[in-house]
Amino acid sequence: MADLRIFELAIDDIAIDPRGCSELVNRTLVRGSARRRVSGMCADDRYVYLSLERRPPKSLPQVCRFAELSSLNPDEIAGGIMARYNAGFTTLGSFMAGGRLWALFARETAGEGAAR
């Protein structure tokens, strides 16, 4: 069975510093001997909770990015998801911050330090 860890981030922190919070997640994924990957995300009105599982052997590491998607316009939401998909990113989940929709995106990298 997977060794699941829950990683918690304040939504306000993500909205203020999405790049810094993304890097915090990325450092967490490669820290220690148990390399991890984000397997899911959920949120309440204050926090984002990431499910971190052990990365399967020989699998590539992830790089994760928090990004603002839109002001709830369906075309903008779909367009933002599609643009990131075309750049190799998968949408892991979304949450609201300041009346805007944010999401966490991930893609596999070529190595531990790639795409940072």
C-alpha positions as CSV (number, residue, x, y, z in Angstrom):
1,M,0.0,0.0,0.0
2,A,1.2,3.5,-0.7
3,D,2.8,5.6,1.9
4,L,0.5,8.7,1.7
5,R,1.5,12.1,3.1
6,I,-0.8,15.2,3.2
7,F,0.9,18.5,2.4
8,E,-1.1,21.6,3.4
9,L,-0.7,25.2,2.0
10,A,-2.6,28.3,2.9
11,I,-4.6,29.6,-0.1
12,D,-3.7,33.2,0.8
13,D,0.0,32.3,0.6
14,I,-0.5,30.8,-2.8
15,A,-2.4,33.8,-4.1
16,I,0.4,36.1,-2.8
17,D,3.4,34.0,-4.0
18,P,2.4,31.3,-6.4
19,R,5.9,30.8,-7.6
20,G,7.3,30.4,-4.1
21,C,4.6,28.0,-3.1
22,S,5.1,26.0,-6.3
23,E,8.8,25.7,-5.5
24,L,8.0,24.7,-1.9
25,V,5.9,21.8,-3.3
26,N,8.6,20.9,-5.8
27,R,11.3,20.8,-3.1
28,T,9.0,18.6,-0.9
29,L,8.6,16.1,-3.8
30,V,12.4,15.4,-4.0
31,R,13.3,15.8,-0.3
32,G,14.5,12.7,1.6
33,S,14.9,9.2,0.4
34,A,11.2,8.7,-0.5
35,R,10.7,10.6,-3.7
36,R,7.0,11.6,-4.1
37,R,4.5,12.8,-6.6
38,V,1.2,14.7,-6.2
39,S,-1.6,12.3,-6.7
40,G,-4.5,14.6,-5.8
41,M,-5.6,17.9,-4.4
42,C,-8.6,19.2,-2.5
43,A,-9.3,22.5,-0.8
44,D,-11.5,24.2,1.7
45,D,-12.0,28.0,2.1
46,R,-8.5,28.4,3.7
47,Y,-6.2,25.6,2.7
48,V,-5.1,23.4,-0.2
49,Y,-4.4,19.8,0.7
50,L,-2.1,17.8,-1.5
51,S,-1.9,14.0,-1.5
52,L,1.7,12.9,-1.8
53,E,2.4,9.3,-2.7
54,R,5.7,7.6,-3.2
55,R,6.8,7.9,-6.8
56,P,6.9,4.5,-8.6
57,P,10.4,3.2,-9.3
58,K,11.9,4.5,-12.6
59,S,9.1,7.1,-13.0
60,L,10.1,10.6,-13.8
61,P,9.8,13.3,-11.2
62,Q,7.0,15.9,-11.3
63,V,7.3,19.7,-11.5
64,C,4.2,21.5,-10.1
65,R,2.9,25.0,-10.7
66,F,0.1,26.9,-9.1
67,A,-1.5,29.3,-11.6
68,E,-4.5,31.6,-11.8
69,L,-7.0,30.4,-14.4
70,S,-9.7,33.0,-14.7
71,S,-12.6,34.9,-13.2
72,L,-14.9,32.0,-13.8
73,N,-15.6,32.5,-17.4
74,P,-16.1,29.0,-18.8
75,D,-14.2,29.7,-22.1
76,E,-11.2,31.2,-20.1
77,I,-11.2,28.2,-17.8
78,A,-11.2,25.7,-20.7
79,G,-8.7,27.7,-22.6
80,G,-6.3,27.9,-19.7
81,I,-6.5,24.2,-19.0
82,M,-6.0,23.4,-22.7
83,A,-3.0,25.8,-23.1
84,R,-1.3,24.1,-20.1
85,Y,-2.1,20.6,-21.4
86,N,-0.5,21.6,-24.8
87,A,2.6,22.6,-22.8
88,G,2.7,19.1,-21.2
89,F,0.9,19.9,-17.9
90,T,-1.9,17.9,-16.3
91,T,-4.5,19.7,-14.1
92,L,-4.5,18.2,-10.6
93,G,-7.2,20.3,-9.0
94,S,-8.5,23.8,-8.5
95,F,-9.6,26.2,-5.8
96,M,-11.0,29.7,-5.4
97,A,-8.9,32.7,-4.1
98,G,-10.0,36.3,-4.2
99,G,-13.0,35.6,-6.5
100,R,-10.7,33.9,-9.1
101,L,-10.1,30.3,-10.0
102,W,-6.7,28.9,-9.4
103,A,-5.3,25.4,-10.2
104,L,-2.4,23.2,-9.6
105,F,-0.7,21.8,-12.7
106,A,2.0,19.1,-13.0
107,R,4.2,17.5,-15.6
108,E,6.9,14.9,-15.6
109,T,10.5,16.2,-16.0
110,A,13.6,14.7,-17.4
111,G,15.4,14.7,-14.0
112,E,15.3,15.9,-10.4
113,G,16.4,19.4,-11.1
114,A,14.7,19.9,-14.5
115,A,12.2,22.7,-15.3
116,R,12.7,24.6,-12.0
